[in-house]
Amino acid sequence: MQQRGLFRASSNIIDTSLSTMSCTRLAWLETKVLETWQHKDDDMTESVVDSNTINIEIDGQTYEGRPGQMLIEVADAAGIPIPRFCYHKKLSVAANCRMCLVEVDQVAKPLPACATPINDGMKVFTKSPKAIQAQQGTLEFLLINHPLDCPICDQGGECPLQEVSMGYGRTESRYHEPKRSVESKDIGPLIATEMTRCIHCTLCVRFGDEIAGVREMGATGRGENVKIGTYIEHAIGSELSGNIIDLCPVGALTSKPFRFKARPWELINHEGVAPHDCVGSNIQIGTLRNRVLRVIPKENEEINEIWLSDRDRFSYEAVNGADRARYPMMNVDGAWHRVSWEEALEACVNRLQDVIGRYGAEQIGMLMSPNATLEEHYLAHLLMHGLGSSNVDSRIRQLDFSNEPSKDSVPWLGMPIAELEKLGAVLLVGSDISKEQPLLSNRIRKAVKNGAKVSILSAVKGEYRFDLFREMLASPKRMIDQLAAIIRVLLDTTGESIELGDLQQLVNASSPSQVHQDIAMSLKNSEHSAILLGPLALHHPRASVLRTLAGLVEKLSGAKVGILPHGANTTGAQLARNAVNGGNEMRKGLNARSMLEQGLAAYMVFDLEPEYDCSRPSTALTALADAEFVVVFSAFHSEAVQRYADLILPIAPFTENAGTLVNIEGRWQSFSAAVTPDDEVKQAWKVFRVLGNLFQLDGFGYVSSSDVLQEVRERLGNYRLDNTTDPFIGVNPTRMSDEPSVVRVDSIPIYRCDPVVRRAEHLQQTPEAQRPCVVTVNLATAERLEIEGKREVTLRCKGNKVTLPLQISERVADDCIHIPAASEQETLLPAAFDSIEIS
């Protein structure tokens, strides 16, 4: 279909401010508007109420639409540009900017295209004199108080207001009165405000209310005194707050970390994948002169839609930090020295060969980051197996390994990410999804708005951004009882008989309540339902029991079981393990917990900080300190690393790396380096390749990371995404009666999840990151421990003593003491699920 010019078609009938434009300028403007607002047809279905199509006429051409669609949706699908500021396809219609006014046949006044439903036979004119005059008049009023900040505005060059002003604005202003000025408030370390530029489109307000689930922004005042800001003077706390930077059409809200760093047209955007959670959000990494200056979302409706979490958006600051590891370093007689890569790798090979000769290869272990790429995981397994060891693991927080996935299956979400918003019922087990996977939380929030019933089972109630149907707060040992009670309800209701094995006694002994009844029926009666196991469930000391019970609920209710793990590439790590260990039997090595508890002669630590990232930090540090040789692959250096490492090899962070991440729905996403690493910094897959060559192992002749990826695909062959484990193997049917009565439970703060995020300067200034490390118990537990009247408590563990503030909250289950993980005091505290001595 041929598209007519937006401006040229009407240049003979509009006023001189437009008719005097050159044809070149008009063509450029039309291109910019089309680039900004043309959308795909499949995006225009949110308002659909009927599958029948109707015909409407726009500018003399006939188009099909669906009853309930707005004019602007049909126009966008057809590629007909209509200017707008307050309309967004993911948000509700506000119709308060009036920029999208168009002429409708037999209607006296122009109508806003964003708020006008289509009717069969409707005739619309977007370029008529009436429409153009209305749009020009609207823009003139919007610009009355707008400052001439374009030369210093970070939005300049990608600003909708600039582009529309070029097409519809006057060459000079007719307004000569004093302009309004609005004070710009500080709303936090991530977003800069220049509220005099604000045109009250309310996109930021609607985003917080409808998408983020946090009503923080709003409009106060009336008339020209209307101001957009936070209701209460505090920093914005949403995990998705940075998206209002992308939504703002006028530069009133911009990125603080990016402020005045570069002009948008100077940046080179590179496609990438966010490496901080299992979603695998698509990103664009903006670089200038080989330096990362900005990260923004890349639209992918099946994964992150058009949104991005603040963690993924602002973590890039760490790669420009002062504590980057920029050259190899070796500990020689207690002193650290800079060495060449040749010296470092030669020392690594010699020391590991010495360990193999004296103790055997099984005394070498490798601890991998769950954020490492598929290629890095694969080469780590390949290298270790070539040396004669199978001790490679990335499940650094997992405690229970008694019921492993079968050799040809891979754990996953249980459904595509986009299917989450179609669920009718969800049971979240041990998941604070709004903090752990903010964009998955947004999908579930959509489901709740459509009537879904979401319930939780956990030891700690998270800060959920959606309404809950039912809540079950239970200590770790009672979480098993709660799932058993749900199974009892389903068995009694359905009359089915299934094999329960050693769990039969546990289920028979359960006493279901009305809450269990409600949750069971919500899962059973929904056409699409799910049980999602989060980190607290996966790291549970009886995780095998929880997973088996969840599988039984799946059989009885039809709900799908999925996992929500910590880390960006948990699925990819299992794929790499299967690719190397494939065959009739899996080659078993020590898991991460066993490696650290048993103590090995040598360790390779990949992109981890054990003092923060392991389930038992003090045990990890002791094992590393006692080892004869420890080599650390890291993008950063720290004093803590130098206390236990013998060799530090600088590797590239995600912005300088190439590889593949497999997200939780099983989608393989490859990316290339956005910037070139320093000469002394290497991509990790290259380091593994060279080590393989130095050890004279076969098969390490890769030229690029894509060669590694191709080999992984070939070795995997056909595999299945499946959360099924061998039923009842390793399942302890007891009610954990041997567990301590009062235990520590933890959660990983959103901005303490990995080494990169922990070093992102502006993220660490947010209210979320600035929260003090506090001990939280409910009132009943506090009274039982006789600490209810205290402001501080003292914790004792293995000779260590630490004093922390005390907080009383009913968000914590009975017999539980919540202390966040990955804090500066972590090595002094009892490990998660361990008993606590408190006074």
C-alpha positions in Angstrom: 0.0 0.0 0.0 1.4 3.3 -1.0 1.6 5.9 1.8 0.9 9.5 1.1 3.1 12.2 2.5 2.2 13.5 5.9 3.0 17.1 5.1 3.3 17.3 1.3 -0.3 16.2 0.7 -1.7 19.2 2.6 1.1 21.7 2.1 -1.2 23.8 -0.2 -3.9 24.3 2.4 -2.1 24.9 5.7 -0.7 28.1 7.1 2.6 29.7 6.2 4.4 28.2 9.1 4.2 24.8 7.4 3.8 25.6 3.7 7.1 27.4 3.5 9.1 24.3 4.5 11.4 22.8 2.0 10.4 19.4 0.5 13.6 17.9 1.9 12.7 19.0 5.4 9.2 17.7 5.1 10.4 14.3 3.8 12.8 14.0 6.8 10.0 14.9 9.2 7.7 12.3 7.8 10.4 9.7 8.1 11.0 10.6 11.7 7.4 10.4 12.6 6.9 7.1 10.9 10.0 5.7 12.6 8.7 6.8 16.0 5.1 5.7 15.8 4.7 2.9 13.3 3.8 -0.3 15.1 3.0 -3.9 14.2 -0.5 -5.1 13.6 -0.2 -7.7 16.4 0.4 -4.9 19.0 -3.0 -3.5 18.3 -5.1 -6.1 20.0 -5.4 -4.9 23.6 -8.7 -3.2 23.2 -10.3 -6.0 21.0 -13.7 -7.1 22.2 -14.9 -8.9 19.0 -13.2 -10.9 16.4 -15.3 -9.5 13.5 -13.7 -6.9 11.4 -15.2 -3.6 10.2 -14.2 -1.2 7.5 -13.3 2.5 8.0 -11.9 5.1 5.7 -8.8 7.1 6.6 -7.7 9.9 4.2 -9.7 8.2 1.3 -8.3 4.7 1.8 -10.3 1.8 3.3 -8.8 -0.1 6.2 -10.0 -3.0 8.3 -10.3 -2.8 12.1 -12.0 -4.6 15.0 -14.8 -3.3 17.1 -13.4 -1.6 20.1 -10.2 -0.5 18.5 -9.3 3.1 18.8 -8.7 5.2 15.7 -5.0 5.6 16.5 -4.5 1.9 16.7 -5.9 1.3 13.2 -3.8 4.2 11.8 -0.6 2.9 13.4 -1.2 -0.5 12.0 -1.7 1.0 8.6 1.4 3.2 8.9 -0.5 6.4 8.9 1.3 8.8 11.2 -0.7 10.8 13.8 1.2 12.9 16.2 0.7 12.2 19.9 2.3 12.7 23.3 0.1 11.1 25.9 -0.8 7.9 24.0 1.1 4.7 24.5 0.1 1.3 23.3 0.9 -0.4 26.7 -1.0 2.2 28.9 -4.6 3.3 29.3 -6.0 6.1 27.3 -5.8 9.6 28.9 -6.4 11.9 25.9 -5.1 14.8 27.8 -2.5 16.2 25.4 -5.0 16.5 22.5 -2.2 16.4 19.9 -3.8 13.5 18.0 -6.9 15.5 17.0 -8.3 14.4 13.7 -11.4 15.2 11.6 -14.3 12.7 11.6 -17.0 13.0 9.0 -20.3 14.3 10.3 -18.7 15.4 13.6 -18.5 19.1 14.3 -15.3 19.2 16.2 -12.0 17.3 15.8 -11.7 14.2 18.0 -8.7 12.6 19.7 -7.7 9.6 17.7 -6.5 7.8 20.8 -9.9 7.9 22.5 -12.3 7.5 19.6 -13.5 4.0 18.9 -14.0 3.1 15.3 -17.4 2.4 13.8 -18.2 0.7 10.5 -18.2 3.2 7.7 -16.5 5.9 9.6 -14.6 8.4 7.5 -11.5 10.0 9.1 -9.2 12.8 7.8 -5.8 13.2 9.4 -4.5 15.8 6.9 -7.5 18.0 6.3 -7.3 21.7 7.1 -9.4 21.2 10.2 -7.2 18.4 11.5 -4.0 20.3 10.8 -5.2 23.5 12.3 -6.3 21.7 15.5 -3.0 19.9 15.8 -1.1 23.2 15.2 -3.2 25.0 17.8 -2.7 22.3 20.3 1.1 22.3 19.8 1.3 26.1 20.1 -0.4 25.9 23.5 1.8 23.0 24.7 4.9 25.1 23.7 3.8 28.3 25.5 5.7 27.5 28.7 8.3 25.1 27.3 11.9 26.3 27.8 14.3 26.4 24.9 16.5 23.8 26.5 17.2 21.6 23.4 20.9 22.4 23.2 21.5 21.1 26.8 18.7 18.5 27.0 19.7 14.8 27.0 16.5 14.0 25.1 17.6 16.2 22.2 17.9 14.2 19.0 15.4 11.5 20.1 12.6 13.8 21.4 9.0 13.4 20.2 8.3 17.1 21.1 11.2 18.2 18.9 10.0 16.2 15.9 6.4 17.2 16.2 7.4 20.9 16.7 9.4 20.7 13.4 6.3 19.5 11.6 3.5 21.5 13.3 5.2 24.4 15.1 5.4 28.0 14.1 8.7 29.6 13.1 8.4 32.1 15.9 6.3 32.3 19.1 3.3 34.6 19.4 3.4 34.3 23.2 5.1 37.2 24.9 4.0 36.8 28.5 6.2 35.5 31.3 6.7 31.7 31.1 5.8 29.4 33.9 8.7 27.9 35.9 8.4 24.7 37.9 10.8 23.6 40.6 12.5 20.3 39.9 12.4 17.9 42.8 15.0 15.2 43.6 13.2 11.9 43.1 16.2 9.7 43.6 19.6 8.8 42.2 18.4 7.3 38.9 16.1 9.9 37.4 16.9 13.6 36.8 14.0 16.0 36.7 13.5 19.2 34.7 9.8 19.7 35.4 9.5 23.1 33.6 9.6 21.0 30.4 6.7 18.8 31.5 3.5 19.0 29.4 1.4 16.9 31.8 1.0 13.9 29.5 0.8 11.7 32.7 2.7 8.8 31.0 4.9 8.5 34.1 1.9 8.5 36.4 0.0 5.8 34.5 3.1 3.7 34.2 3.5 3.6 37.9 -0.1 2.8 38.5 -0.7 0.3 35.7 2.7 -1.4 35.0 5.0 -1.0 38.0 2.2 -1.4 40.5 3.5 1.4 42.7 1.6 4.7 42.9 4.5 7.1 43.5 4.0 9.7 40.8 0.9 11.9 40.5 -0.5 15.3 39.6 -1.2 18.0 42.1 -2.7 21.5 41.6 -5.1 22.7 39.0 -4.9 24.6 35.7 -1.5 26.0 34.9 -0.4 25.2 38.5 -0.6 21.4 37.9 2.7 19.7 38.9 3.8 16.2 38.3 5.9 14.7 41.0 6.0 12.2 43.9 3.0 12.3 46.3 5.4 12.3 49.2 8.9 13.8 49.0 11.0 10.7 48.7 12.9 8.8 46.1 11.1 6.6 43.6 11.4 3.0 44.8 10.0 0.9 42.0 12.1 -1.8 40.4 11.0 -0.6 37.0 11.3 3.2 37.5 13.7 3.8 34.7 11.1 3.1 32.1 9.5 6.5 32.7 12.7 8.0 31.2 11.9 6.2 27.9 8.2 7.2 28.2 8.7 10.9 28.8 8.2 12.7 25.4 9.8 16.0 26.4 13.0 15.5 28.4 11.4 16.3 31.8 12.6 12.9 33.1 16.1 11.8 32.0 18.8 9.4 33.2 21.0 10.7 36.0 23.9 8.4 35.3 23.8 9.3 31.6 23.3 13.0 32.2 25.4 15.2 29.9 27.6 12.3 29.0 26.8 12.3 25.2 24.3 13.3 22.6 22.0 10.4 21.5 23.1 10.5 17.9 26.7 10.1 18.9 26.0 6.7 20.5 26.5 3.4 18.7 23.8 0.9 20.0 24.7 -2.7 20.3 22.2 -5.5 20.9 22.7 -7.4 24.1 21.1 -9.6 26.7 20.7 -8.5 30.4 22.7 -10.9 32.6 21.2 -10.4 36.0 18.1 -12.6 36.2 16.6 -15.5 34.3 14.4 -13.4 32.1 17.0 -12.6 29.5 15.7 -9.1 28.8 16.8 -7.7 25.4 18.9 -4.5 25.7 20.7 -2.0 23.6 24.1 -1.0 24.9 25.0 2.6 23.9 28.7 3.2 23.5 31.0 6.2 22.6 34.7 5.9 22.1 34.8 2.3 23.3 33.0 3.2 26.6 29.6 2.1 27.7 27.4 5.2 28.5 23.8 3.9 28.4 21.7 0.8 28.4 18.1 1.0 27.2 15.5 -1.8 26.4 15.2 -3.4 23.0 11.6 -4.4 22.3 10.8 -8.1 22.4 7.2 -8.8 23.1 7.9 -12.4 24.0 10.4 -11.6 26.7 10.6 -8.1 28.2 8.0 -6.4 25.9 9.4 -2.8 25.8 10.4 -2.6 29.5 13.6 -3.0 31.4 14.3 -3.4 35.2 16.4 -0.7 36.8 18.9 -3.5 37.7 19.4 -4.3 34.0 19.3 -0.6 32.9 21.9 0.9 35.3 24.2 -1.9 36.2 26.6 -1.0 33.3 28.2 1.7 35.5 30.2 -1.1 37.2 32.2 -1.9 34.0 33.6 1.6 34.0 34.5 1.4 37.7 37.9 1.9 39.3 38.0 -1.6 40.8 38.1 -3.4 37.5 40.7 -6.2 37.2 42.7 -4.9 34.2 45.7 -7.2 34.3 46.7 -10.6 35.7 48.0 -10.6 39.2 49.9 -13.4 41.1 50.6 -13.8 44.8 54.3 -14.5 45.2 55.4 -15.1 48.8 52.5 -13.1 50.2 53.0 -10.1 47.9 50.8 -9.4 44.9 52.6 -8.7 41.6 51.4 -7.8 38.1 52.4 -10.5 35.6 51.9 -11.2 31.9 49.2 -13.5 30.6 51.9 -16.0 29.6 53.3 -16.1 33.1 49.9 -16.3 34.7 48.7 -19.2 32.5 52.0 -21.0 32.8 51.8 -20.7 36.6 48.1 -21.9 36.6 49.0 -25.0 34.5 52.0 -25.8 36.6 50.2 -25.5 39.9 47.2 -27.5 38.8 49.5 -30.3 37.4 51.3 -30.3 40.7 48.0 -30.8 42.5 46.9 -33.6 40.1 50.3 -35.3 40.6 50.2 -35.2 44.4 46.5 -35.6 45.2 44.7 -36.6 42.0 42.4 -34.6 39.6 39.4 -35.2 41.8 41.0 -32.7 44.3 40.3 -29.9 41.8 37.0 -28.1 41.8 35.5 -25.3 39.8 32.8 -23.0 41.1 30.9 -21.3 38.3 28.7 -18.2 38.3 25.1 -18.9 37.4 25.4 -15.8 35.2 28.2 -17.3 33.0 27.5 -17.9 29.3 26.6 -21.2 27.8 30.0 -21.3 26.1 31.8 -20.6 29.4 29.9 -23.3 31.2 30.6 -25.8 28.5 34.3 -25.1 28.2 34.6 -25.2 32.0 33.1 -28.7 32.0 35.2 -29.8 29.0 38.5 -28.5 30.6 37.8 -30.1 34.0 36.8 -33.5 32.4 40.0 -33.3 30.3 42.0 -33.0 33.5 40.1 -35.9 35.0 37.7 -34.1 37.3 33.9 -33.7 37.2 33.8 -31.2 40.0 32.1 -28.3 38.3 29.0 -26.6 39.6 27.1 -23.3 39.4 24.4 -24.1 42.0 26.3 -22.2 44.6 23.4 -21.5 46.9 21.7 -24.9 46.6 21.7 -27.2 49.7 19.8 -30.3 48.6 21.1 -32.3 45.6 19.4 -35.6 46.4 16.9 -35.5 43.5 18.7 -34.3 40.3 17.1 -33.6 36.9 17.3 -36.6 34.6 20.2 -36.7 32.2 18.3 -35.6 29.1 16.0 -33.0 30.7 16.4 -29.3 31.5 14.6 -27.4 34.3 12.6 -24.3 33.1 9.7 -22.0 33.7 7.2 -24.7 32.5 5.8 -22.3 29.8 6.8 -19.4 27.6 7.2 -16.1 29.5 4.3 -14.5 27.7 2.0 -17.3 28.9 2.3 -16.1 32.5 -0.2 -13.3 31.9 -2.8 -15.8 30.7 -2.7 -17.9 33.9 -5.9 -18.1 36.0 -4.2 -19.2 39.2 -0.6 -19.2 40.5 1.0 -20.5 43.6 4.4 -18.9 44.3 6.5 -21.1 46.6 9.5 -19.3 48.2 9.5 -16.5 45.6 9.7 -12.7 46.0 9.2 -12.4 42.3 8.8 -8.6 42.2 12.3 -8.2 43.5 13.9 -11.3 42.0 12.4 -11.1 38.4 10.6 -7.8 38.1 9.5 -8.3 34.6 8.0 -11.7 35.3 6.2 -9.9 38.2 4.7 -7.5 35.6 3.4 -10.5 33.6 1.7 -11.9 36.7 0.3 -8.5 37.6 -1.4 -8.5 34.2 -2.9 -11.9 35.0 -4.2 -10.6 38.3 -5.8 -7.6 36.6 -7.5 -10.1 34.3 -8.9 -12.1 37.3 -6.1 -14.5 38.2 -5.8 -15.7 41.8 -2.2 -15.6 43.0 -1.3 -17.2 46.3 2.0 -17.5 48.1 3.8 -20.1 50.3 6.9 -18.8 51.9 8.8 -18.0 55.1 8.9 -14.3 54.2 6.2 -12.3 52.5 7.8 -10.3 49.7 6.9 -6.8 48.4 4.5 -8.0 45.7 3.2 -5.6 43.1 -0.1 -7.3 42.7 -3.0 -8.4 45.0 -2.7 -11.8 46.7 -5.6 -14.3 46.8 -4.3 -16.3 49.8 -1.2 -16.2 51.9 0.6 -19.1 53.7 3.6 -18.0 55.8 5.4 -21.0 57.2 8.8 -21.8 58.5 11.0 -23.9 56.2 10.1 -27.2 58.0 6.4 -26.3 57.9 6.4 -25.3 54.2 6.4 -29.1 53.4 3.3 -29.6 55.5 1.5 -26.8 53.7 2.0 -28.5 50.3 1.1 -31.8 51.7 -2.2 -30.3 53.0 -2.9 -29.0 49.5 -2.4 -32.5 48.1 -4.7 -33.9 50.7 -7.4 -31.5 49.6 -6.9 -32.5 45.9 -7.0 -36.2 46.7 -10.2 -35.8 48.8 -11.9 -33.6 46.1 -11.0 -35.6 43.0 -11.1 -39.1 44.5 -8.0 -39.9 42.5 -5.4 -42.4 43.7 -1.8 -41.7 42.9 1.5 -43.2 44.1 2.8 -41.2 47.1 5.6 -43.5 48.2 7.2 -42.5 51.4 5.2 -39.3 51.4 1.9 -41.1 52.1 2.3 -40.8 55.8 3.1 -37.1 55.5 0.0 -36.4 53.4 -2.3 -38.5 55.7 -1.1 -36.6 58.7 -1.8 -33.2 57.2 -4.7 -31.1 58.4 -6.0 -28.9 55.6 -7.6 -25.5 56.4 -9.9 -23.3 54.4 -6.8 -21.6 53.0 -5.5 -24.9 51.6 -8.9 -25.6 50.2 -9.1 -22.3 48.5 -5.6 -22.6 46.9 -6.2 -26.2 45.8 -9.5 -25.3 44.1 -8.0 -22.2 42.5 -5.3 -24.4 40.9 -7.7 -27.2 40.0 -10.5 -25.0 38.6 -8.4 -22.7 36.4 -7.9 -23.6 32.8 -4.3 -22.5 33.0 -2.5 -22.6 36.4 1.0 -22.8 37.7 3.2 -23.6 40.7 6.4 -21.6 40.6 9.3 -22.5 42.8 11.5 -19.5 43.7 15.0 -19.3 45.3 13.8 -19.9 48.9 12.3 -23.2 47.7 15.1 -24.2 45.4 17.7 -23.4 48.1 15.6 -25.1 50.8 17.5 -27.9 52.8 14.7 -30.3 51.7 14.2 -28.9 48.2 13.8 -32.4 46.8 10.7 -32.9 49.0 9.2 -29.6 47.9 9.8 -30.3 44.2 8.3 -33.8 44.5 5.2 -32.4 46.3 4.9 -29.7 43.7 5.0 -32.4 41.0 2.2 -34.3 42.8 0.1 -31.1 42.9 0.7 -30.8 39.2 -0.6 -34.3 38.6 -3.8 -33.8 40.7 -4.6 -30.2 39.6 -3.2 -29.9 36.1 -1.1 -26.9 37.2 2.3 -26.6 35.5 5.4 -26.6 37.7 8.1 -24.1 36.9 11.2 -22.8 38.6 12.3 -19.2 39.2 16.0 -19.6 39.9 18.7 -17.1 41.1 21.0 -16.3 38.2 20.7 -15.5 34.5 21.8 -18.8 32.9 20.6 -21.7 35.2 19.0 -23.4 32.2 22.2 -22.9 30.1 24.3 -24.3 32.8 22.3 -27.5 32.9 22.5 -27.7 29.1 26.3 -27.4 29.2 26.4 -30.1 31.8 24.3 -32.4 29.7 26.3 -31.7 26.6 29.6 -32.7 28.2 28.2 -35.4 30.5 25.9 -36.8 27.9 25.5 -40.5 27.1 23.9 -43.3 28.9 25.2 -42.2 32.3 25.9 -38.8 33.7 29.4 -38.4 35.0 28.9 -37.4 38.7 31.2 -35.0 40.4 31.0 -33.1 43.6 28.4 -30.4 43.8 29.2 -26.9 45.0 28.2 -27.6 48.6 30.3 -30.8 48.8 33.3 -29.1 47.2 33.4 -26.5 49.9 32.4 -28.6 52.9 34.9 -31.4 52.1 37.7 -29.1 51.2 39.8 -29.6 48.1 43.4 -29.0 47.2 42.7 -26.5 44.4 39.8 -24.4 43.3 38.9 -22.4 40.2 36.4 -19.6 41.1 34.6 -18.1 38.1 33.0 -14.7 38.4 32.0 -15.2 42.0 32.5 -13.5 45.3 32.1 -16.4 47.7 31.7 -14.1 50.7 28.5 -12.9 49.2 27.3 -15.5 46.6 27.6 -18.9 48.4 25.0 -20.4 50.6 27.6 -20.7 53.4 30.1 -17.9 53.0 32.2 -18.7 56.1 32.6 -22.3 55.0 33.5 -21.2 51.5 36.2 -18.8 52.7 37.7 -21.4 55.0 37.9 -23.9 52.2 39.5 -21.4 49.8 41.9 -20.2 52.5 43.0 -23.8 53.3 43.4 -24.8 49.6 46.9 -25.1 48.2 46.0 -23.2 45.0 43.1 -20.9 44.1 42.7 -19.2 40.7 40.0 -16.6 40.4 38.5 -15.5 37.0 37.0 -12.1 37.7 36.2 -8.8 36.1 36.9 -7.1 39.4 39.5 -7.1 42.1 39.0 -6.6 45.9 40.9 -7.0 49.1 38.7 -10.0 50.0 39.7 -11.9 46.8 43.4 -11.2 47.6 43.0 -12.9 51.0 42.2 -16.3 49.5 43.4 -16.2 45.8 46.8 -17.1 44.5 46.1 -16.0 40.9 43.6 -13.5 39.5 42.8 -13.6 35.8 40.9 -10.5 34.5 38.0 -11.5 32.3 35.5 -9.4 30.3 32.2 -8.4 31.9 29.0 -8.7 29.9 29.5 -5.5 27.9 32.8 -6.7 26.6 32.0 -10.4 26.2 30.5 -12.6 23.5 28.4 -15.7 24.1 24.9 -17.1 24.7 22.5 -17.0 27.6 19.5 -19.4 27.8 16.6 -17.8 29.6 14.1 -19.6 31.8 11.8 -20.3 29.0 14.6 -22.1 27.2 15.3 -19.4 24.6 18.9 -19.2 23.3 20.1 -15.6 22.9 23.5 -14.9 21.6 25.3 -11.5 21.8 28.6 -9.9 20.8 30.8 -7.5 22.6 29.6 -3.9 22.7 33.1 -2.6 23.4 36.6 -4.0 23.0 38.2 -5.1 26.2 41.5 -3.6 27.4 44.6 -5.4 26.0 45.1 -7.2 29.3 41.5 -8.3 29.7 40.3 -11.4 28.0 37.0 -13.0 27.1 36.7 -16.0 29.4 36.0 -18.6 26.6 39.4 -17.6 25.1 41.1 -18.2 28.5 39.5 -21.7 28.7 40.6 -22.4 25.1 44.2 -21.5 25.8 44.3 -23.5 29.1 43.0 -26.5 27.2 45.8 -26.0 24.7 48.5 -25.6 27.4 47.2 -28.8 29.0 47.5 -30.4 25.6 43.8 -31.5 25.6 42.1 -32.5 22.4 39.2 -30.4 21.0 40.3 -26.9 22.1 40.9 -25.4 18.6 38.0 -22.9 18.6 38.4 -19.7 16.6 35.3 -17.9 17.9 32.6 -18.3 20.5 30.2 -19.3 17.7 32.3 -22.4 17.2 31.8 -23.4 20.8 28.1 -22.8 20.5 27.8 -24.9 17.3 29.6 -27.8 19.1 27.2 -27.5 22.1 24.2 -27.7 19.7 25.6 -30.8 18.0 26.4 -32.6 21.2 23.1 -31.9 22.8 21.0 -33.1 19.9 17.4 -33.4 20.9 16.7 -32.4 24.5 13.5 -31.5 26.4 12.6 -28.8 28.8 11.3 -30.7 31.7 11.1 -30.1 35.5 10.4 -33.8 36.2 12.8 -35.4 38.6 13.0 -39.1 39.5 10.0 -39.5 41.9 10.8 -40.1 45.5 14.5 -40.6 45.0 16.3 -39.0 47.9 13.1 -37.7 49.3 13.1 -37.5 53.1 9.4 -38.0 54.2 10.0 -36.7 57.7 8.6 -33.4 58.8 12.1 -32.1 59.4 11.7 -32.8 63.1 15.5 -32.9 63.3 15.7 -29.3 62.2 16.4 -26.5 64.7 13.3 -24.8 66.1 14.3 -21.2 65.2 16.2 -20.7 61.9 17.5 -18.0 59.8 15.9 -17.4 56.5 17.3 -14.9 53.9 16.5 -13.3 50.7 19.0 -11.8 48.2 18.5 -8.0 47.9 17.8 -6.9 44.4 20.9 -4.8 44.2 23.3 -7.3 45.9 22.7 -10.2 43.5 26.1 -10.4 41.7 29.5 -8.7 41.4 28.4 -6.3 38.7 25.3 -5.0 40.4 27.1 -4.6 43.7 29.4 -2.1 42.0 26.8 0.0 40.1 27.2 3.4 41.7 23.8 4.9 41.3 22.0 1.6 42.0 23.8 1.5 45.3 22.5 4.9 46.2 18.8 3.9 45.8 16.6 3.5 48.9 16.4 -0.2 48.3 20.2 -0.6 48.4 20.6 1.8 51.3 18.3 -0.3 53.6 20.3 -1.3 56.7 20.9 -5.0 57.4 18.3 -5.7 60.1 17.0 -8.7 62.0 13.3 -9.2 61.3 11.0 -11.5 63.4 7.3 -11.5 64.0 5.9 -10.6 67.4 5.2 -14.2 68.5 8.8 -15.3 67.8 10.2 -12.1 69.5 8.2 -12.9 72.6 9.3 -16.5 72.6 13.0 -15.4 72.3 12.4 -12.6 74.9 13.7 -9.8 72.6 10.4 -8.0 71.8 11.5 -4.9 73.7 14.9 -4.5 72.2 16.1 -2.2 69.5 19.2 -4.2 68.7 20.1 -7.9 69.1 23.3 -9.8 69.2 23.8 -12.9 67.0 26.4 -15.5 67.8 27.7 -18.2 65.4 30.9 -20.2 65.5 32.7 -17.8 67.7 31.6 -14.7 65.8 29.4 -12.0 67.3 27.5 -9.3 65.5 25.0 -6.7 66.7 22.2 -5.6 64.3 19.0 -3.6 64.6 15.8 -5.5 65.4 12.5 -5.0 63.5 9.2 -6.6 64.4 7.1 -7.5 61.3 4.3 -10.0 60.6 5.8 -10.5 57.1 8.0 -13.2 58.6 6.7 -16.6 59.6 6.8 -18.1 63.1 10.1 -19.6 64.2 12.0 -17.6 61.6 14.5 -14.9 61.8 15.0 -13.0 58.5 18.4 -11.4 57.7 19.1 -10.4 54.1 21.8 -12.2 52.3 25.0 -10.8 50.7 25.5 -8.1 53.3 28.8 -6.9 54.6 28.3 -8.9 57.8 27.4 -12.1 55.9 30.6 -14.0 56.9 29.8 -13.4 60.6 26.3 -14.6 60.4 24.8 -18.1 60.6 24.0 -19.6 57.2 20.5 -19.7 55.8 18.3 -22.4 57.4 20.7 -22.8 60.3 19.9 -22.2 63.9 20.6 -18.9 65.6 21.8 -17.9 69.0 20.2 -14.5 69.6 20.0 -12.2 72.6 
